[in-house]
Amino acid sequence: MRLGLALGYWGRGPSAEHVPLAQEAERLGYDSVWTAESWGSDVFTPLTWIAAQTSRIKLGTAIAQMAARSPTTTAMHALTLDHLSGGRVMLGLGLSGPQVVEGWYGRPFPKSPLTATREYVDVVRQVLRREAPVELDGRFHSHPYRGEDGTGIGKALKPITHPLRAELPILLGAEGPKNIAQTTRIADGWLPLYWSPFRTDVYEASLDAAPEGFLVAPMARAKVCDDIAEGLLPVKAMLGFYIGGMGHAARNFHADLMARMGFEEEARRIQELFLAGRREEAVLAVPDAFADEISLVGPRERIAERLELWRKGPVTDLLVLSPDPLTLRTLAELN
């Protein structure tokens, strides 16, 4: 099981620690470093900054939001950074949810998310393989554009720049069972939002047809500490926000996932509290058991025991979310 460093997206502004953390992770032998985006900092610019100040570590997007860019634009970003970094890019993509897609990106959330995802990946792959001009008679991502409001004179093109790698790895952030199953067919890997080594059966059927070499790269908050309850607070804060606030009361993919993992009543309670403006109560309502299962928190010996459980499942890459150099070093030593 390889280790990756997950940096997430910025809060109010850039963190001065991100580049030193990436450099430390590279020194410790971490395989990859990952950035993110939501409705603030973008995913590619910080990764480019990190690429310029590292030499070996792979560079992943977890995730680049599909609604933020056309598939050809995303492919341009990926092939450009892949050239500049010497072939280190891993392209993680995700569809997000209706509130973000329509509220921030000003685009309709696709009525058929699986079709939209499949078409998006198809176009990205066509660009990277550069075998012929990009053409797709699609429902969401037709190339050339064939809508009634178009001119009708669009021309199929292939990239001027020759991509460095035709098979640059593409991973998808998928949550629903059908979406995960499709991911095993059209992508090189999967970026789970929550992963519990105690509940691998939740994903067993969806991963049944995964090919050899398929990447499973969940993200987990980690903290070496003596006080487990205190160490879990940032995990609970994250869960309170995602379960309660990252979606509509009637359509929240994160809450649905928590429910499928055995915490349905708790997930709905978190939503209810958060949407009522009782955010602190929502965080406190996150069960310690769930927060603990999907993270690595506690003394060194406890984390060592938990790592053994993570290794027994299908996880190939553990993306560690931690701003703490001691925790990063401990995990490198234990792994």
C-alpha positions as CSV (number, residue, x, y, z in Angstrom):
1,M,0.0,0.0,0.0
2,R,1.5,3.3,-1.2
3,L,1.2,6.5,0.8
4,G,0.1,9.8,-0.7
5,L,-0.2,13.3,0.9
6,A,-3.6,14.9,0.6
7,L,-3.5,18.7,0.9
8,G,-7.1,19.5,0.1
9,Y,-8.1,23.0,-1.0
10,W,-7.3,26.4,0.5
11,G,-9.4,28.0,3.1
12,R,-9.2,31.8,3.3
13,G,-5.9,31.8,1.5
14,P,-2.9,29.7,0.6
15,S,-1.1,27.7,3.3
16,A,2.6,28.4,3.6
17,E,3.0,24.8,4.8
18,H,1.8,23.0,1.6
19,V,5.1,23.1,-0.3
20,P,7.3,22.1,2.7
21,L,4.8,19.3,3.5
22,A,5.0,18.1,-0.1
23,Q,8.8,18.2,0.0
24,E,8.9,16.3,3.3
25,A,6.5,13.7,1.9
26,E,8.8,13.3,-1.1
27,R,11.8,12.9,1.2
28,L,9.9,10.3,3.3
29,G,9.2,8.2,0.2
30,Y,5.5,9.1,-0.2
31,D,4.4,8.1,-3.7
32,S,2.0,11.1,-4.4
33,V,0.7,14.4,-3.4
34,W,-2.9,15.6,-4.1
35,T,-4.7,18.9,-4.3
36,A,-8.4,19.6,-4.4
37,E,-11.0,22.3,-5.4
38,S,-14.5,23.2,-4.5
39,W,-15.6,26.8,-4.8
40,G,-12.4,28.7,-4.0
41,S,-8.8,27.8,-5.0
42,D,-8.5,25.7,-8.1
43,V,-6.9,22.3,-8.3
44,F,-4.2,22.7,-10.9
45,T,-2.4,25.9,-10.0
46,P,-1.2,24.8,-6.5
47,L,-0.2,21.4,-8.0
48,T,1.9,23.2,-10.6
49,W,3.6,25.3,-7.8
50,I,4.4,22.1,-6.0
51,A,5.6,20.4,-9.1
52,A,8.2,23.1,-9.6
53,Q,9.6,22.5,-6.2
54,T,9.7,18.7,-6.1
55,S,11.3,16.2,-8.4
56,R,9.9,12.7,-8.0
57,I,6.6,12.6,-6.2
58,K,3.5,12.0,-8.3
59,L,1.0,14.9,-8.7
60,G,-2.7,14.1,-8.3
61,T,-6.0,16.0,-8.4
62,A,-8.5,14.8,-5.8
63,I,-10.6,16.1,-7.4
64,A,-10.8,18.3,-10.4
65,Q,-14.5,19.1,-10.8
66,M,-15.9,18.2,-14.2
67,A,-18.4,21.2,-14.1
68,A,-15.5,23.6,-13.8
69,R,-14.0,22.8,-17.2
70,S,-14.9,21.2,-20.5
71,P,-13.3,17.8,-20.9
72,T,-10.9,19.2,-23.5
73,T,-9.8,22.0,-21.1
74,T,-9.2,19.5,-18.4
75,A,-7.1,17.4,-20.8
76,M,-5.1,20.5,-21.7
77,H,-4.3,21.2,-18.1
78,A,-3.3,17.6,-17.5
79,L,-1.1,17.2,-20.6
80,T,0.6,20.6,-19.9
81,L,1.4,19.8,-16.3
82,D,2.5,16.3,-17.3
83,H,5.1,17.7,-19.7
84,L,6.3,20.3,-17.2
85,S,6.6,17.7,-14.4
86,G,8.2,14.9,-16.4
87,G,5.2,12.6,-16.4
88,R,4.0,12.8,-12.8
89,V,0.3,13.7,-13.2
90,M,-2.6,11.5,-12.0
91,L,-5.9,13.0,-13.0
92,G,-8.6,12.6,-10.5
93,L,-12.1,13.8,-11.6
94,G,-15.4,14.1,-9.9
95,L,-18.9,15.3,-10.8
96,S,-19.7,17.0,-7.4
97,G,-23.4,17.6,-6.6
98,P,-26.3,19.7,-7.8
99,Q,-25.8,22.5,-5.2
100,V,-22.2,23.1,-6.3
101,V,-22.6,22.5,-10.0
102,E,-25.7,24.7,-10.4
103,G,-25.0,27.1,-7.5
104,W,-21.3,27.8,-8.2
105,Y,-20.5,26.7,-11.7
106,G,-23.8,27.9,-13.1
107,R,-24.4,24.7,-15.1
108,P,-27.2,22.2,-15.0
109,F,-26.5,19.1,-13.0
110,P,-26.8,16.2,-15.5
111,K,-29.9,14.2,-15.3
112,S,-27.9,11.1,-16.2
113,P,-24.6,11.5,-14.1
114,L,-23.2,8.1,-15.3
115,T,-23.6,9.1,-19.0
116,A,-22.1,12.5,-18.4
117,T,-19.1,11.0,-16.6
118,R,-18.6,8.4,-19.2
119,E,-18.6,11.0,-22.0
120,Y,-16.3,13.3,-20.1
121,V,-13.7,10.6,-19.6
122,D,-14.1,9.5,-23.3
123,V,-13.2,13.0,-24.5
124,V,-10.2,13.3,-22.1
125,R,-8.9,10.0,-23.3
126,Q,-9.2,10.9,-26.9
127,V,-7.2,14.1,-26.4
128,L,-4.5,12.3,-24.5
129,R,-4.2,9.5,-27.0
130,R,-4.2,11.9,-30.0
131,E,-5.0,9.2,-32.4
132,A,-7.5,11.2,-34.4
133,P,-9.5,14.5,-34.1
134,V,-11.8,14.4,-31.0
135,E,-15.3,13.3,-32.0
136,L,-18.2,12.2,-29.8
137,D,-21.9,12.2,-30.6
138,G,-22.9,12.6,-27.0
139,R,-25.7,13.7,-24.9
140,F,-23.6,16.1,-22.7
141,H,-20.2,16.5,-24.3
142,S,-20.6,16.4,-28.1
143,H,-17.5,17.2,-30.1
144,P,-17.9,19.1,-32.4
145,Y,-20.8,20.9,-30.7
146,R,-24.1,20.1,-32.4
147,G,-26.6,22.1,-30.4
148,E,-29.3,24.1,-32.1
149,D,-27.7,27.3,-30.9
150,G,-24.4,26.6,-32.6
151,T,-23.2,27.7,-36.0
152,G,-22.9,24.2,-37.3
153,I,-19.3,24.8,-38.6
154,G,-17.3,23.4,-35.7
155,K,-14.4,21.3,-36.8
156,A,-13.1,18.2,-35.1
157,L,-9.6,18.8,-33.8
158,K,-6.8,17.0,-32.1
159,P,-4.3,18.7,-29.8
160,I,-1.5,20.7,-31.3
161,T,0.7,19.6,-28.4
162,H,1.7,15.9,-28.4
163,P,0.8,14.5,-24.9
164,L,3.7,13.1,-23.0
165,R,1.7,10.0,-22.0
166,A,-1.2,8.7,-23.9
167,E,-2.3,6.6,-20.9
168,L,-2.0,9.2,-18.2
169,P,-3.9,7.7,-15.2
170,I,-7.5,8.8,-14.7
171,L,-9.2,8.2,-11.4
172,L,-12.8,9.0,-10.5
173,G,-14.4,10.2,-7.3
174,A,-17.6,8.1,-7.2
175,E,-20.0,7.4,-4.3
176,G,-23.0,5.5,-5.6
177,P,-22.8,1.7,-6.3
178,K,-23.5,2.1,-10.0
179,N,-21.0,4.9,-10.4
180,I,-18.3,2.9,-8.7
181,A,-19.0,-0.1,-10.9
182,Q,-18.8,2.1,-14.0
183,T,-15.5,3.6,-12.6
184,T,-13.9,0.1,-12.7
185,R,-14.8,-0.1,-16.4
186,I,-13.8,3.4,-17.7
187,A,-11.0,4.6,-15.3
188,D,-7.7,3.5,-13.9
189,G,-8.7,4.0,-10.3
190,W,-11.2,5.2,-7.8
191,L,-11.0,7.9,-5.2
192,P,-13.4,6.9,-2.3
193,L,-14.7,9.7,-0.1
194,Y,-15.0,7.6,3.0
195,W,-13.4,4.2,3.4
196,S,-13.8,1.9,6.4
197,P,-11.5,-1.1,6.6
198,F,-14.2,-2.6,8.9
199,R,-16.9,-2.3,6.1
200,T,-15.3,-3.3,2.9
201,D,-18.4,-5.3,2.0
202,V,-20.2,-2.0,1.3
203,Y,-18.1,-1.8,-1.9
204,E,-17.5,-5.4,-2.7
205,A,-20.1,-5.8,-5.4
206,S,-19.2,-2.5,-7.1
207,L,-15.5,-3.5,-7.2
208,D,-16.1,-7.1,-8.3
209,A,-15.2,-6.4,-11.9
210,A,-12.2,-4.2,-11.2
211,P,-9.3,-5.1,-13.5
212,E,-5.8,-6.0,-12.3
213,G,-3.8,-2.9,-11.4
214,F,-7.0,-0.9,-10.6
215,L,-6.2,1.8,-8.0
216,V,-8.2,2.3,-4.9
217,A,-7.1,5.5,-3.2
218,P,-9.2,6.6,-0.3
219,M,-8.4,9.7,1.8
220,A,-8.0,9.5,5.5
221,R,-7.3,12.1,8.1
222,A,-4.4,11.1,10.4
223,K,-3.0,12.3,13.7
224,V,-0.5,10.8,16.1
225,C,-1.8,11.8,19.5
226,D,-2.6,10.4,23.0
227,D,-6.1,11.8,23.2
228,I,-8.2,10.0,20.6
229,A,-11.4,12.0,21.2
230,E,-9.5,15.3,20.7
231,G,-7.8,13.9,17.6
232,L,-11.1,13.0,16.1
233,L,-12.6,16.5,16.4
234,P,-11.2,17.7,12.9
235,V,-12.6,14.5,11.4
236,K,-16.0,15.2,12.9
237,A,-15.9,18.8,11.8
238,M,-15.2,17.7,8.2
239,L,-18.0,15.1,8.4
240,G,-20.5,17.6,9.9
241,F,-19.8,19.9,7.0
242,Y,-20.0,17.3,4.2
243,I,-22.9,15.3,5.6
244,G,-24.8,18.4,6.7
245,G,-23.9,21.1,4.3
246,M,-22.5,19.7,1.1
247,G,-25.9,18.9,-0.5
248,H,-29.6,19.5,-0.4
249,A,-31.8,18.0,2.3
250,A,-33.4,15.8,-0.3
251,R,-30.3,15.1,-2.3
252,N,-27.0,14.7,-0.5
253,F,-24.7,12.0,-1.9
254,H,-22.4,12.2,1.2
255,A,-25.3,11.6,3.6
256,D,-26.5,8.8,1.5
257,L,-23.1,7.2,1.6
258,M,-22.9,7.4,5.3
259,A,-26.3,5.8,5.5
260,R,-25.1,2.9,3.3
261,M,-22.2,2.4,5.6
262,G,-24.6,1.7,8.5
263,F,-25.2,5.1,10.0
264,E,-28.4,6.2,8.4
265,E,-30.2,7.6,11.5
266,E,-27.1,9.5,12.5
267,A,-26.6,10.9,9.0
268,R,-30.1,12.3,8.8
269,R,-29.7,13.8,12.3
270,I,-26.5,15.6,11.3
271,Q,-28.3,17.0,8.2
272,E,-31.3,18.1,10.3
273,L,-29.1,20.0,12.7
274,F,-26.8,21.5,10.1
275,L,-29.6,22.8,7.9
276,A,-31.3,24.3,11.0
277,G,-28.2,26.4,11.6
278,R,-27.1,24.3,14.6
279,R,-23.6,23.5,13.2
280,E,-21.8,22.9,16.4
281,E,-24.5,20.4,17.4
282,A,-24.2,18.8,14.0
283,V,-20.5,18.2,14.5
284,L,-21.0,16.8,17.9
285,A,-23.7,14.5,16.5
286,V,-21.2,12.7,14.3
287,P,-20.6,9.3,15.9
288,D,-17.1,8.9,17.2
289,A,-17.3,5.3,15.9
290,F,-17.8,6.4,12.3
291,A,-15.1,9.2,12.5
292,D,-12.7,6.7,13.9
293,E,-13.3,4.0,11.3
294,I,-12.5,6.3,8.4
295,S,-9.4,7.9,9.9
296,L,-6.1,7.0,11.6
297,V,-6.0,8.7,15.0
298,G,-4.3,7.8,18.3
299,P,-0.9,6.7,19.6
300,R,1.7,5.2,17.3
301,E,0.8,1.6,18.4
302,R,-2.9,2.0,17.7
303,I,-2.2,3.5,14.3
304,A,0.1,0.6,13.5
305,E,-2.7,-1.8,14.3
306,R,-5.2,0.1,12.2
307,L,-2.8,0.2,9.2
308,E,-2.7,-3.6,9.1
309,L,-6.5,-3.5,8.6
310,W,-6.2,-1.0,5.7
311,R,-3.6,-3.2,4.1
312,K,-5.8,-6.3,4.1
313,G,-8.4,-4.8,1.8
314,P,-8.3,-3.6,-1.8
315,V,-6.7,-0.2,-1.0
316,T,-3.6,0.4,-3.1
317,D,-2.9,4.0,-2.1
318,L,-3.7,5.7,1.2
319,L,-4.0,9.4,0.8
320,V,-3.1,10.9,4.2
321,L,-4.7,14.2,5.1
322,S,-2.5,15.7,7.8
323,P,-0.6,18.9,8.2
324,D,1.6,17.4,10.9
325,P,5.2,16.3,9.9
326,L,5.4,13.9,12.9
327,T,2.3,12.1,11.7
328,L,3.6,11.9,8.1
329,R,6.9,10.5,9.3
330,T,5.2,8.0,11.6
331,L,3.1,6.6,8.9
332,A,6.1,6.4,6.5
333,E,8.0,4.4,9.2
334,L,5.0,2.1,9.9
335,N,4.3,1.5,6.2
